[in-house]
């Protein structure tokens, strides 16, 4: 929810319509425990293994994708999301995070 709010705020400044929001391109494939409950980096990574998928890879193939996350601690969420997105062969995957 926080990431969606960030994207909406950013989009209000996109006067040239340079970006397209695609909230359903990346989906969670299974329920995971909140990352804050895991203190160790490896536990966070394990918690998110295979947690995301791209149901319609043709929507992102060859495109530049920007992942938005509100807080990054170990980067496990972004890494897991990037792995799922990479399988769809985008041109490039970037990450935008507000807090670390």
N, C-alpha and C positions, 0 to 999 in steps of 0.2 A: 504493500500500500504506500509506503514512504517513497519508494522508487517511482511509482506512478505519479505521485504528487510532484516530484522533482521534474519528471518529463513534461508534465502539463505546464509547470512554471517556465521551463526552458522554451517550450513551444509558443508561448505567448510572445516571445521575442523573435520568432522565426518569420520575419516579415517577407523574406524572399522565398519562402516555402522550400527551403533546402532539405528539410528532413521530413521523413514519413514515420509516424508512430505505428508500430506493429506489435501490440501487446500479446498477441496469441501465437507468435512465431515460435517462441520457446515455451514449452510447457513442462510442468513438474510431473514426473512419471510415478513418483511414490512419495508418501508422506515422510518427512524427516523431522528429527528433533530440532528445536531452535539451536542455532550455532552457539549462542551465548552459554548454553549448558555444557559445552565441551571446552575445556581449558587447553588441552594439548592440540597442537597443529595436526598431527596424524589422525586424531579422533575426529576433528572437523572435516578432514579430507575424506575419511572413511564414511562419515555420516552422509556426505553428498555424492558418493560414487554412483554413477548411473542414475542420478536423481532428475535429470532433464532430458528432453528429446525435442526434435524438430519435426512436427507432424507433416509439414508441407515444405520439404527442402527446396523445391523449385522457387519458392518465394524469396529466398535469400541467396541462391546460387549466383556467384559473380558480383554480389553487391557488398558495399562497405557497411558493416554492422557495428553499432555502438551499444554496448551493454551498459546499463545504468544501475548502480547499486548505491544505497544510501550510506552504508558503513562497510569498510573493508578492514578486517583484522589480519587474518592469515591469507586472504585471497582465495580460500577454498571454494566459495560460491562462484566467483568469477571464473576460476579454472574449470570447474565442473560444467558451467554454462558454456564456456568457450569450447570445450571438448565436444559437446553435443552440437553446437553450431558449426564447428569445423567439419563435421561429417557431411554437411550440406554444401561444402566447398564455396564459401563466400570469398570475395576478393580480399577482404581484410576484416579483422575483428579488433575493435578498440574498446577500452573500458573507461567509464567516467564514474568517479566516486567522490562523494562530498567529504566524507570523514575517514580517517585512518586511525 
